[in-house]
Amino acid sequence: MSKAIADVKPGSPVAALPVRLAANTASTEPGLARNPGMKLDLGFLESLRNVNRSALERRAATLAKRRSIKADNQAAWLLRALSCMDLTTLNSNDTDERVRRLCAKALNPLRKDIAAGLGLGETVIRPAAVCVYHPFVATAVEALHGSRVHVAAVSTSFPHGLAPLETRIREIELSVAAGADEIDVVIPRGLVFEARWPQLYDEIVAFRAACGEAHLKVILGTGDLATLRNVMLAAMVAMMGGADFVKTSTGKESVNATLPVGLAMVRAIRAYFEQTGQMIGFKPAGGISTAKSALDWLILMKEELGRPWLEPELFRFGASSLLTDIERQLEHHVSGGRYSANHRHAMA
Amino acid sequence: MNILERYAAMDYDAAPEARNEADAWVAGRDFSTSLFIGGAWRAAASGATFATHEPATGKLLASVSDASTADIDAAVSAAAKALPKWRARSGYERAKVLYAIGRAMQRHQRLFAVLESIDNGKPIRESRDIDVPLAIRHFIHHAGWAQALTREFPDRKPVGVVGQIIPWNFPLLMLAWKIAPALAAGCTLVLKPAEYTPLTAILFAEVCQRAGVPKGVVNIVPGGPAAGEAIVNHPGVQKIAFTGSSEVGKIIRKATAGTGKKLSLELGGKSAFLVFEDADLDSAVEGLVDGIWFNQGQVCCAGSRLLAQESVAEAFFAKVKTRMSRLRVGNPLDKNTDIGPLVNRVQLERVRGMVAEGASQGAECWQPDCALPASGHFYPPTLATSVAPANILAQEEVFGPVLAAMSFRSTEEAIELANNTRYGLAASVWSENVNLALHVAPQLKAGVVWINGTNMLDAACGFGGFRESGFGREGGREGMLEYLVEDLPLGATIKPTSRPKIAGDGDTESPAIDRTAKLFIGGKQVRPDGNYSLAVADAKARLAGEVGLGNRKDIRDAVAAARKGTAWSEATGYNRSQVLYYLAENLAARADEFTRRLARLTGSNAKAAAEEVELSIERLFYFAGMADKYEGRVHAPPSRTVTLALNEPVGVLGIVCGDDAPLLGLISLCAPALAMGNRVVLVPSERHPLLATDLYQVIETSDLPAGAINIVTGKSAELAAVLARHDDVDGLWCVADADSCKQAEAESAGNLKRVWTSGGRKVDWRSDLVAGDTFLRRAVEIKNVWVPYGD
């Protein structure tokens, strides 16, 4: 049974965690051990087939209604959301200048008066990473130099993952060479429908090898996977193959990250943890644009996995417009209840 | 804590729901005049009040008028006075009133929710998201029934003035379950809220005043047990609807015996929560949270007995413990609270005592290390493992956040363990295998079965128990029937049977070979245990023959044979149909013999006797045809779920026949009972038992499996009493004199068997009214099986 999960009691002080180096802290503790993966275990995989959609939807629907984050706590939790953000631009018309703007925003996410109003003092809270296409990796690395904000590159023929394996592996290598220290790969969804688990596993092992020191996030494209059972199984194969994170969506599928899908994935993470002792990260992405929904996701993580999973080493939002809404809410908080407007906050 | 510290901690903080509106309502109200009678507020005649406290703090909330017998008299009078006009209103007019109540409640939804949480202690999330919306749903749903009444229930009329007594665990929701169908049916009512939780009922009465409910139609009388007793015993009340403990339910059953009052009881439970190895275990854990840790476990249908398959039991219990450690116990008005306080000190002490007792009987009780508030009646969530079936925690209803866990090896054992209880309210079945789930659900003795879910409730789906969890259903069509009565063709008063003194000797004219009429038990002709016989007189008081004098041991044996005769209940409707057709066929072949017997025994002329035999065959034929037609329904509650309302046989059914139309009466009762798959223990007419002993020869040639019908001849009143007192008899129908009927009803309280009596009156068996669904409906228990779907 899970030690870490069981040890965290409601209201207990935060356990000291072996965390990977945070983007936004000056911690010098040794990082969280990376997922070494495990042998593809089809028997174990089979035991995870029992995913009841109705029950997961009911749980997801009541999760956020069982918890309420208000006032100072809300401000703190929104800062947490900010710190777990992969600030993202993945548009076909992206340019170097656009990416530089995004990086500038990542470096200075909050207006000074808001940071002061929140009492942050010297502490700088920034997004965990900036997430871009390969051509903009070098630009981002340069713009973020010295900041501890990671650079993530989407890869492996994002968003469909249908280029030859050789090409996809080469893409990872090139992005790592360009300075990306996080690689967000996509899986070919067809492998899930065909239940070609060994092939999927082998590809992920290959991606992981190509990543080297860079952390591997595996995007399942859950909007394409049709069932929560497929989501559960695909997530587990990704973790067996060595994923450091599993991630919901590319943002390009017709259905983005939903709480029921998230629930299936965090339960896969819990099952993997119970089986191996390895803590795997989770990244919902696509369609998360409001502070309220960010809180819902944080509640999901805390309720299902516990406090350790509320660190950027284990939780990320893939988001582009979320930051502005968080800023608005924080301004509302520090201004004593005045509602803010988007244009009062610097755009990315 | 400053924001950075909170940022590091990532804890939840108190998120209190504002209570100022509710406090203002309480402060602004004079609770010394809180009896709502005849549309006006008044003080108790005695001037007495009782105190209601806030469970979270123990503080006094209000001193509320305490209704006494005089006040109940006044309330019943007001209801009786309002009845004719209310009953005479069109369905549309009544529908508008129900709709107005629902919408008015919706406009004050938050006030109801906050007030409920303050008075009862339930977490605000539950009152806000579950209790109050569902209460509103009941009124709006029943508006439709009010309007459709005459079309949907053409042969029925409102029962009249209704007395309703509700518990403290869901004060407003139980009020809605009671009041909405009563108003829809055209009844007027007197409702007594529970002493611990009267406030939302008082607020509801205010809503009624504004929503156009005519004066006297709804009367709300807060009070204690004495007020409840006064309602139950009031001669002006035609029906009692009670939700509460099995103990009080049994007292009410006894008290109403022989009064002709209609009765529905929704009582306690010890509901099983079955987790099979192919279940979604993580979801099943959440099911438990909604099952046993909903409303602090103070839920009659709480899934309080966890049965997990051995192959996954350890892993599952570990998951449950992990989840339990995340439950937050605290202030019910905090939006982050999962478990509030128990309703009062008495309840807290009771739960503590039972857990201690369970532990001393060998259960291992585990509680998470969770902080409890310093004041208030809080009890932590508790998991008891190593619970033997005999342990108090497996047997008795705790009505607290205490889960008793056991494991099972096979599906068969799971069902056996699940049914090893006096109760039969609800059950949950967790499996991803639809074959398994739909195999198990019909075998569970429970009125509600949730597949891969728990505590799902809706106004369109009937709710209610088997066994000692009570009888009657609330919600949906079957719930409406509890407030309606049919026109049964009842006739003259039945006098206690007096067997005439035998005047002459036996038949010496045409000496035939002597025939010994025996009892018929377990498919065999058997001699009576006592080896005594009873002389049977014909219409002219001559000796017509002798039958066995059955005694209580014969009834015992007959019940045991019926209990064993499961083959009949498990047979398909088509199969039962063919057997009953065959029975009719064989009876027809011997129609002349039965006609002669009937004429001689009853003295009716040959034509009348032939008519009775012919009608009996026709009726048997009819019910044979209904065996595969009187089916359940499918409900569509407002979620992605089908709810299957299954008609299941009541089980072992005792049938005591009157002397009037001895063959037709017997067939009219036995045929629907058998058609629906019940196993019958028949006590035929005491005066004319030879018709029944002739009949077993017909039965023997008709492929009825052993135990399907068992015949015990003898003294009806005596045998009826034995049946009524037998706790393995599930139902009892009794056509007899008033005293016997009253006794049958009173003695049935032992196991709360379903009883129908003719109330001491004869039944006109020739009437077509008894050939409809009158007895078919009583021959079944409706089980609602909830099947959420989607993949």
Chai-1 contact restraints between the chains, C-beta under 6 A:
chainA,res_idxA,chainB,res_idxB,connection_type,confidence,min_distance_angstrom,max_distance_angstrom,comment,restraint_id
A,M1,B,A318,contact,1.0,0.0,6.0,A-B,restraint_1
A,I5,B,T322,contact,1.0,0.0,6.0,A-B,restraint_2
A,A6,B,T322,contact,1.0,0.0,6.0,A-B,restraint_3
A,K9,B,S325,contact,1.0,0.0,6.0,A-B,restraint_4
A,K9,B,D369,contact,1.0,0.0,6.0,A-B,restraint_5
A,P10,B,R326,contact,1.0,0.0,6.0,A-B,restraint_6
A,P10,B,R328,contact,1.0,0.0,6.0,A-B,restraint_7
A,V14,B,A9,contact,1.0,0.0,6.0,A-B,restraint_8
A,N50,B,D278,contact,1.0,0.0,6.0,A-B,restraint_9
A,N50,B,D280,contact,1.0,0.0,6.0,A-B,restraint_10
A,N50,B,E432,contact,1.0,0.0,6.0,A-B,restraint_11
A,V51,B,D280,contact,1.0,0.0,6.0,A-B,restraint_12
A,N52,B,D280,contact,1.0,0.0,6.0,A-B,restraint_13
A,N52,B,S283,contact,1.0,0.0,6.0,A-B,restraint_14
A,N52,B,N452,contact,1.0,0.0,6.0,A-B,restraint_15
A,R53,B,G790,contact,1.0,0.0,6.0,A-B,restraint_16
A,R53,B,D791,contact,1.0,0.0,6.0,A-B,restraint_17
A,S54,B,P788,contact,1.0,0.0,6.0,A-B,restraint_18
A,S54,B,G790,contact,1.0,0.0,6.0,A-B,restraint_19
A,A55,B,S283,contact,1.0,0.0,6.0,A-B,restraint_20
A,A55,B,N452,contact,1.0,0.0,6.0,A-B,restraint_21
A,R59,B,E286,contact,1.0,0.0,6.0,A-B,restraint_22
A,K65,B,R125,contact,1.0,0.0,6.0,A-B,restraint_23
A,K65,B,D129,contact,1.0,0.0,6.0,A-B,restraint_24
A,R66,B,R125,contact,1.0,0.0,6.0,A-B,restraint_25
A,R67,B,N336,contact,1.0,0.0,6.0,A-B,restraint_26
A,S68,B,A15,contact,1.0,0.0,6.0,A-B,restraint_27
A,S68,B,K335,contact,1.0,0.0,6.0,A-B,restraint_28
A,S68,B,N336,contact,1.0,0.0,6.0,A-B,restraint_29
A,K70,B,A15,contact,1.0,0.0,6.0,A-B,restraint_30
A,D72,B,I3,contact,1.0,0.0,6.0,A-B,restraint_31
A,D72,B,R6,contact,1.0,0.0,6.0,A-B,restraint_32
A,N73,B,R6,contact,1.0,0.0,6.0,A-B,restraint_33
A,N73,B,D13,contact,1.0,0.0,6.0,A-B,restraint_34
A,A75,B,I3,contact,1.0,0.0,6.0,A-B,restraint_35
A,A76,B,I3,contact,1.0,0.0,6.0,A-B,restraint_36
A,A76,B,R6,contact,1.0,0.0,6.0,A-B,restraint_37
A,A76,B,Y7,contact,1.0,0.0,6.0,A-B,restraint_38
A,L79,B,Y7,contact,1.0,0.0,6.0,A-B,restraint_39
A,R80,B,Y7,contact,1.0,0.0,6.0,A-B,restraint_40
A,L118,B,I3,contact,1.0,0.0,6.0,A-B,restraint_41
A,G119,B,N2,contact,1.0,0.0,6.0,A-B,restraint_42
A,G119,B,I3,contact,1.0,0.0,6.0,A-B,restraint_43
A,T227,B,D791,contact,1.0,0.0,6.0,A-B,restraint_44
A,R267,B,D282,contact,1.0,0.0,6.0,A-B,restraint_45
A,R307,B,M10,contact,1.0,0.0,6.0,A-B,restraint_46
A,L310,B,M10,contact,1.0,0.0,6.0,A-B,restraint_47
